[in-house]
Amino acid sequence: MGAIRHARAKQRDSLRLRGDKRDDVRRIIVVSAKRRARRSLAIARFTVSRAPVTTAEEVAAFMTTPLPPAPPHSPIPIATISSYHLLPKMLSKPDIPEIDKEKLAAFEPSYAKMDLMSLKMILVSLGPRMFPVFKIVISDPPKRALRRKLLPVLMADSGLATSPTHAFAIYQTTRLPPLGDPARTLNTLFRRRKAKILVGHAEHFATFCSRIPALPRPDLFFKFLKPPTETSGAVTAVRMPVIPLAVPDPDAFDHLQQYFYSMLNRNLLFRLIPHDLRIPDGANLTDDERTKRYIEELGATCTVTQLAKYARTVYGLYQNAIALGISHDGLWHTIDYAWNSLTGAMRVAAERGAA
């Protein structure tokens, strides 16, 4: 009997010890979760700074100054000197749905009563004040970042008056493998993908893109972080909603966002093909003569590989415009002009043997 009682007591002590260990594990998990909750959201924090535009001269300079190409063009050319002739001569424009006025009304009810082109011109006139100068942040995977419905943005006081309304997570659309391989298909659907986090104003996106969801006006949360000093201004944290956008070519999305705020075809062309046409003073050229001169200069100064890299960027912009449902005539005219110029310049460069 004594041995049995001793065994049962030992078993109770063992169970009690296990229970204490479980409590310790639970306590560690709770404490660790609290620490993570207090930790700053470093993955989604980036700085937005904005220089205020107050004079007409500064606005005019913004509207006329060519912008440098950003981001850099793809290092992978779309064709080689032996295959450039296989590229299509034209990029066809498919049927694109019109802008839904109800989506505009979701952000601002008065927009639904306005003519779409008039609304675009009003927003473009405000572009120098509203366009954010931002740093691109890469988050991997995007799903973890997107679970946070609000994203913290550190902003200077000069940008609060025209604060961006949303953060857009730009990631590449999933390319499924051929049918008949369920393992690869499952792995492709759930693999990690990188997303670029960009900030912007919903009204600019809603007036151009017919295939994005409605973007209601958000209730932005502001938190004062840092008072102004002699060398820097005050800093405020703004938490804004995150909108995921899947596009075929995330690297070419920056050109679209620039165009939403300026609608300058010449600037877009210069960003796609960073070569300006040099015309002697007093030369009076027709549009056809100017285009021919432009193609000849491109073919004489660039190689086929360099032109093919520019062409890949143009094709990425073309794919993004279709995916987002952009039917703006000025954008499509610039895409057509850039593509025709590049394919023509490739022929000129190939004839002189510049691979």
C-alpha positions as CSV (number, residue, x, y, z in Angstrom):
1,M,0.0,0.0,0.0
2,G,2.8,2.4,0.9
3,A,4.4,1.8,-2.5
4,I,1.1,2.5,-4.3
5,R,0.6,5.8,-2.4
6,H,4.1,6.8,-3.1
7,A,3.6,6.1,-6.9
8,R,0.3,8.1,-7.0
9,A,1.9,11.0,-5.1
10,K,4.8,11.0,-7.6
11,Q,2.4,10.9,-10.5
12,R,0.4,13.9,-9.1
13,D,3.7,15.9,-8.7
14,S,4.6,15.0,-12.3
15,L,1.2,16.2,-13.5
16,R,1.4,19.4,-11.4
17,L,4.9,20.0,-12.8
18,R,3.6,19.6,-16.4
19,G,0.8,22.0,-15.6
20,D,3.3,24.6,-14.3
21,K,5.3,24.2,-17.5
22,R,2.2,24.7,-19.6
23,D,1.4,27.8,-17.6
24,D,5.0,29.1,-18.1
25,V,4.7,28.4,-21.9
26,R,1.4,30.3,-22.1
27,R,2.9,33.2,-20.1
28,I,5.9,33.4,-22.5
29,I,3.6,33.4,-25.5
30,V,1.4,36.2,-24.0
31,V,4.4,38.3,-23.1
32,S,6.0,37.8,-26.5
33,A,2.8,38.8,-28.2
34,K,2.6,42.0,-26.2
35,R,6.1,42.8,-27.1
36,R,5.4,42.3,-30.8
37,A,2.3,44.5,-30.5
38,R,4.4,47.3,-29.0
39,R,7.0,47.0,-31.7
40,S,7.0,49.6,-34.5
41,L,5.8,48.6,-38.0
42,A,9.2,48.9,-39.7
43,I,8.2,46.9,-42.7
44,A,5.6,49.5,-43.9
45,R,7.2,52.7,-42.7
46,F,8.5,55.2,-45.3
47,T,8.9,58.9,-45.6
48,V,6.9,61.3,-47.7
49,S,8.3,64.8,-48.2
50,R,6.8,67.5,-50.3
51,A,8.0,70.9,-51.4
52,P,5.2,73.4,-51.4
53,V,4.5,75.0,-54.8
54,T,3.3,78.6,-54.3
55,T,4.2,80.5,-57.4
56,A,3.0,80.3,-61.0
57,E,6.7,80.1,-62.2
58,E,7.2,76.9,-60.1
59,V,4.0,75.4,-61.5
60,A,5.1,76.2,-65.1
61,A,8.5,74.6,-64.4
62,F,6.8,71.4,-63.2
63,M,4.6,71.3,-66.3
64,T,7.5,71.8,-68.8
65,T,10.6,70.2,-67.4
66,P,11.4,66.7,-68.7
67,L,11.7,64.1,-66.0
68,P,14.5,61.6,-65.8
69,P,13.6,58.0,-66.4
70,A,12.7,56.3,-63.1
71,P,12.8,53.5,-62.2
72,P,15.7,52.2,-64.4
73,H,14.7,50.3,-67.5
74,S,14.6,46.6,-67.4
75,P,18.0,45.0,-67.8
76,I,16.4,42.2,-70.0
77,P,15.8,43.3,-73.6
78,I,12.5,42.3,-75.2
79,A,14.3,41.0,-78.3
80,T,17.8,40.5,-79.8
81,I,19.3,41.7,-83.1
82,S,18.3,38.3,-84.6
83,S,14.7,38.4,-83.3
84,Y,13.7,42.1,-83.2
85,H,11.9,41.7,-86.6
86,L,9.4,39.4,-84.9
87,L,8.0,42.2,-82.7
88,P,4.6,43.4,-83.8
89,K,4.5,46.7,-85.7
90,M,1.6,48.0,-83.6
91,L,0.3,47.3,-80.1
92,S,-3.5,46.9,-80.5
93,K,-5.8,48.6,-78.0
94,P,-8.5,46.3,-76.8
95,D,-12.0,47.3,-75.7
96,I,-11.7,49.0,-72.3
97,P,-14.8,49.7,-70.1
98,E,-15.7,53.3,-69.4
99,I,-15.1,54.9,-66.0
100,D,-17.9,54.1,-63.6
101,K,-19.3,57.3,-62.1
102,E,-20.5,55.4,-59.1
103,K,-16.9,54.6,-58.2
104,L,-16.1,58.3,-58.4
105,A,-19.2,59.1,-56.2
106,A,-17.9,56.6,-53.6
107,F,-15.0,59.0,-53.0
108,E,-16.7,62.3,-53.6
109,P,-20.4,62.5,-54.5
110,S,-20.0,65.7,-56.5
111,Y,-17.6,64.0,-58.9
112,A,-20.4,61.9,-60.4
113,K,-22.0,65.1,-61.8
114,M,-18.8,66.4,-63.5
115,D,-17.5,65.8,-67.0
116,L,-14.7,63.2,-66.7
117,M,-12.2,65.2,-68.8
118,S,-13.0,68.4,-66.9
119,L,-12.4,66.6,-63.6
120,K,-9.0,65.2,-65.0
121,M,-7.9,68.7,-65.9
122,I,-8.8,70.1,-62.5
123,L,-6.8,67.3,-60.8
124,V,-3.9,67.9,-63.2
125,S,-3.9,71.6,-62.3
126,L,-3.4,70.5,-58.7
127,G,-0.8,68.0,-59.6
128,P,2.3,70.0,-58.5
129,R,0.8,70.4,-55.0
130,M,-0.5,66.8,-54.7
131,F,2.2,64.7,-56.3
132,P,4.1,63.0,-53.5
133,V,7.9,62.6,-53.6
134,F,8.2,59.1,-52.0
135,K,10.6,56.3,-51.3
136,I,9.7,52.9,-52.6
137,V,9.6,50.2,-50.0
138,I,9.7,46.5,-50.8
139,S,7.8,44.1,-48.6
140,D,8.0,40.4,-48.9
141,P,5.5,38.7,-48.8
142,P,2.8,41.3,-49.6
143,K,0.1,39.3,-47.8
144,R,1.6,39.8,-44.4
145,A,1.7,43.6,-45.0
146,L,-1.8,43.6,-46.5
147,R,-3.2,42.1,-43.3
148,R,-2.6,45.4,-41.7
149,K,-5.5,47.4,-43.0
150,L,-3.8,50.6,-42.2
151,L,-0.2,51.6,-43.1
152,P,1.8,54.2,-41.2
153,V,3.4,57.0,-43.2
154,L,5.8,59.6,-41.8
155,M,5.0,63.0,-43.3
156,A,6.3,66.5,-42.9
157,D,3.9,69.4,-42.1
158,S,4.2,70.7,-45.7
159,G,2.4,67.6,-47.0
160,L,-0.5,67.3,-44.6
161,A,-2.7,69.7,-46.5
162,T,-2.6,67.5,-49.6
163,S,-2.0,64.2,-47.9
164,P,-2.2,61.0,-49.9
165,T,-5.4,59.1,-49.3
166,H,-4.3,55.5,-49.8
167,A,-1.3,53.2,-50.0
168,F,-1.1,50.9,-53.0
169,A,0.6,47.6,-52.8
170,I,1.7,46.9,-56.4
171,Y,2.6,43.3,-57.1
172,Q,2.9,41.1,-60.2
173,T,0.0,39.0,-61.4
174,T,0.4,35.3,-60.9
175,R,1.4,33.4,-64.0
176,L,0.0,29.9,-63.7
177,P,2.0,26.9,-65.0
178,P,0.6,24.7,-67.7
179,L,-2.4,22.5,-66.9
180,G,-1.8,19.0,-65.6
181,D,0.7,19.8,-62.8
182,P,-1.4,20.4,-59.7
183,A,1.7,20.5,-57.4
184,R,3.3,23.4,-59.4
185,T,0.0,25.2,-59.6
186,L,-0.5,25.1,-55.9
187,N,3.0,26.2,-55.2
188,T,2.6,29.1,-57.7
189,L,-0.6,30.3,-56.1
190,F,0.8,30.4,-52.6
191,R,4.4,31.4,-53.2
192,R,5.8,34.7,-51.8
193,R,5.7,37.7,-54.1
194,K,7.3,41.1,-53.6
195,A,5.1,44.2,-53.6
196,K,6.0,47.9,-54.0
197,I,4.2,50.1,-51.6
198,L,3.3,53.5,-53.2
199,V,1.2,56.3,-51.8
200,G,-1.2,58.3,-53.9
201,H,-4.6,60.0,-54.1
202,A,-7.6,57.9,-54.8
203,E,-9.3,60.5,-57.1
204,H,-6.4,60.4,-59.6
205,F,-6.6,56.6,-59.8
206,A,-10.4,56.5,-60.0
207,T,-10.5,59.0,-62.9
208,F,-8.1,57.0,-65.0
209,C,-8.6,53.3,-64.1
210,S,-11.9,51.6,-64.8
211,R,-10.8,48.1,-63.5
212,I,-9.9,49.1,-59.9
213,P,-12.3,48.7,-57.0
214,A,-14.2,51.7,-55.6
215,L,-12.0,53.7,-53.2
216,P,-14.2,55.4,-50.6
217,R,-12.8,58.5,-48.9
218,P,-10.9,57.1,-45.8
219,D,-10.8,58.4,-42.3
220,L,-7.1,59.1,-42.0
221,F,-5.5,58.8,-38.5
222,F,-2.9,61.4,-37.7
223,K,-0.4,61.2,-34.8
224,F,2.0,63.9,-34.0
225,L,5.5,62.4,-33.5
226,K,8.2,65.1,-33.6
227,P,8.1,68.9,-33.0
228,P,9.8,71.3,-35.5
229,T,13.5,72.1,-35.0
230,E,15.9,74.6,-36.5
231,T,17.0,72.1,-39.1
232,S,13.8,70.1,-39.8
233,G,10.1,70.5,-39.6
234,A,7.5,68.7,-37.6
235,V,6.8,65.0,-38.4
236,T,3.4,63.4,-38.2
237,A,2.4,59.8,-38.7
238,V,-0.6,59.2,-41.0
239,R,-2.2,55.8,-41.1
240,M,-3.9,55.1,-44.4
241,P,-5.7,52.1,-46.0
242,V,-3.8,49.7,-48.2
243,I,-5.2,48.8,-51.6
244,P,-3.6,45.7,-53.4
245,L,-3.2,46.2,-57.1
246,A,-2.0,43.3,-59.3
247,V,-0.4,44.4,-62.6
248,P,1.6,42.5,-65.2
249,D,4.7,44.8,-64.8
250,P,5.1,46.5,-61.4
251,D,8.3,48.3,-62.5
252,A,6.4,50.2,-65.2
253,F,3.7,51.3,-62.8
254,D,5.7,54.4,-61.8
255,H,5.3,55.8,-65.3
256,L,1.6,55.5,-64.9
257,Q,1.4,57.2,-61.6
258,Q,3.5,60.1,-62.9
259,Y,1.1,60.5,-65.8
260,F,-1.9,60.5,-63.5
261,Y,-0.7,63.7,-61.9
262,S,0.7,65.5,-64.9
263,M,-1.0,64.1,-68.1
264,L,2.1,65.3,-70.0
265,N,2.7,63.2,-73.1
266,R,6.1,64.6,-73.8
267,N,7.3,63.9,-70.2
268,L,6.0,60.3,-70.4
269,L,7.8,59.8,-73.8
270,F,11.0,61.1,-72.3
271,R,10.7,58.7,-69.4
272,L,10.1,55.8,-71.7
273,I,12.8,56.8,-74.2
274,P,15.3,59.1,-72.5
275,H,16.5,60.7,-75.8
276,D,15.4,64.2,-76.8
277,L,15.1,65.2,-80.5
278,R,17.7,67.8,-81.4
279,I,16.2,70.1,-84.0
280,P,18.2,73.1,-85.5
281,D,16.9,76.5,-84.8
282,G,14.5,77.7,-87.5
283,A,13.8,74.2,-88.8
284,N,10.1,73.9,-89.7
285,L,9.3,70.2,-89.7
286,T,6.0,68.5,-90.2
287,D,4.9,65.8,-87.8
288,D,5.9,63.0,-90.2
289,E,9.3,64.6,-90.8
290,R,9.8,65.0,-87.0
291,T,9.0,61.4,-86.4
292,K,11.3,60.2,-89.2
293,R,14.1,62.4,-87.8
294,Y,13.5,61.0,-84.3
295,I,13.7,57.4,-85.5
296,E,16.9,58.0,-87.4
297,E,18.5,59.7,-84.4
298,L,17.5,56.8,-82.1
299,G,18.8,54.2,-84.5
300,A,22.1,56.2,-85.0
301,T,22.9,56.7,-81.3
302,C,21.5,53.5,-79.7
303,T,22.1,49.8,-80.1
304,V,19.4,47.2,-80.8
305,T,19.8,45.8,-77.2
306,Q,19.4,49.3,-75.7
307,L,16.3,50.0,-77.8
308,A,14.9,46.5,-76.9
309,K,15.2,47.4,-73.2
310,Y,13.2,50.6,-73.8
311,A,10.7,48.5,-75.7
312,R,10.2,46.1,-72.8
313,T,9.3,49.1,-70.6
314,V,6.9,50.4,-73.2
315,Y,5.3,46.9,-73.4
316,G,5.0,46.7,-69.6
317,L,3.2,50.1,-69.6
318,Y,0.9,48.8,-72.4
319,Q,0.1,45.7,-70.3
320,N,-0.6,47.7,-67.2
321,A,-2.9,50.1,-69.0
322,I,-5.0,47.1,-70.2
323,A,-5.0,45.5,-66.8
324,L,-6.1,48.7,-65.0
325,G,-8.6,49.7,-67.7
326,I,-7.1,53.0,-68.8
327,S,-8.6,54.4,-72.0
328,H,-7.1,57.9,-71.9
329,D,-6.4,58.9,-75.6
330,G,-3.2,60.8,-74.7
331,L,-1.7,57.8,-72.9
332,W,-2.4,55.4,-75.8
333,H,-1.1,57.9,-78.4
334,T,2.2,58.1,-76.4
335,I,2.4,54.3,-76.2
336,D,1.8,53.9,-79.9
337,Y,4.4,56.6,-80.8
338,A,7.0,55.2,-78.5
339,W,6.5,51.6,-79.8
340,N,6.6,52.6,-83.5
341,S,9.7,54.8,-82.9
342,L,11.5,52.0,-81.1
343,T,10.7,49.3,-83.7
344,G,11.7,51.6,-86.5
345,A,15.0,52.6,-84.7
346,M,15.8,48.9,-84.2
347,R,15.8,48.4,-88.0
348,V,18.1,51.4,-88.4
349,A,20.5,50.2,-85.7
350,A,20.5,46.6,-87.1
351,E,21.3,47.9,-90.6
352,R,24.4,49.6,-89.2
353,G,25.3,46.5,-87.2
354,A,24.9,48.0,-83.8
355,A,23.8,45.0,-81.7
